[in-house]
Amino acid sequence: MPFVRSQGANIYWKVEGDPQKRPLVLLNSIGTDMDLWAEALVPLRREFSLLRIDTRGHGASDVSMCDYELALLAADVRAAMDAADVRAGAIAGVSLGGMIAMQLALDVPGRVTSLVLVCTSSTMDRFAWTARVDKVRAEGMAGIADLAMSRFLSPDFAAERPDVAATVLRGLLNMDPAGYAGCAAAIRDMNLAARLANIQVPTLTVTGRKDSSTPHDGHGEHLIAAIDGAVHVALDAAHLAPLEAPDDLAAAIIDFLKP
Ligand SMILES: O=C(O)CCC(=O)CC(=O)O
């Protein structure tokens, strides 16, 4: 079974593609699961051996009833990499997934060969995320669904692809609020900004021109400035770029990671 025990929880992972190819680990945002990457898998599978992981509290992974920390979520990724026999690999993460990827690169640099930071940040508004944690614990997923959906997908894309928007909304509403709150606490408490200069691996930062949650200004720009040699690509997408611009994102990743 593709579950690994990590710090009191079963974490779901899945490998796809030719195991002889270079490993690429794919991490999801808060409020989604490994299927966030589904639309980009075909081109990525041609180039990489893919390891996808459901972040603790999401998808098929266990929910722990507490505040999580990025270090815990990074340890879960390390455990899944061990279980999948991936000693080191490129790590691509969307939003929370990018934060976990940065934490992993700082905590265990030997396990990370490159970073792809998609629609993410090292500094989110602590006040807003404190309110998000409280609201989801008090009201459940319905209490935060409209806000999250308004940032996940652009209105144009949601109108063009109501099937995708409905699937994302259903996933959000059906998840355990404790898992969302635990991860939201990790975003609230993250402490990455002062450590970014210690990231020593080639890094691609991807921003979405329609992303109001972690846009270039105030978010992506800080990663690009602080991480030595970081490369930047902007895509025509809102926050969930793997759904809104899967081909362009896959092409950017493949180009950046080419040997
Ligand atoms: O719901 C939002 O406001 C966007 C969530 C966010 O920025 C963190 C994530 O997507 O992991």
The ligand as an SDF file (V2000), in Angstrom:
LIG
                    3D

 11 10  0  0  0  0  0  0  0  0999 V2000
   -6.9910   30.3080    0.0810 O   0  0  0  0  0  0  0  0  0  0  0  0
   -6.1520   31.1710   -0.2040 C   0  0  0  0  0  0  0  0  0  0  0  0
   -6.2060   32.3300    0.1750 O   0  0  0  0  0  0  0  0  0  0  0  0
   -4.9670   30.7610   -0.9690 C   0  0  0  0  0  0  0  0  0  0  0  0
   -4.2500   29.7530   -0.1760 C   0  0  0  0  0  0  0  0  0  0  0  0
   -2.8050   30.0150   -0.0740 C   0  0  0  0  0  0  0  0  0  0  0  0
   -2.2980   31.0520   -0.3970 O   0  0  0  0  0  0  0  0  0  0  0  0
   -2.0050   28.9040    0.4200 C   0  0  0  0  0  0  0  0  0  0  0  0
   -2.0930   27.6590   -0.4390 C   0  0  0  0  0  0  0  0  0  0  0  0
   -2.7350   27.6840   -1.4880 O   0  0  0  0  0  0  0  0  0  0  0  0
   -1.4700   26.6470   -0.0800 O   0  0  0  0  0  0  0  0  0  0  0  0
  1  2  2  0
  2  3  1  0
  2  4  1  0
  4  5  1  0
  5  6  1  0
  6  7  2  0
  6  8  1  0
  8  9  1  0
  9 10  2  0
  9 11  1  0
M  END
$$$$
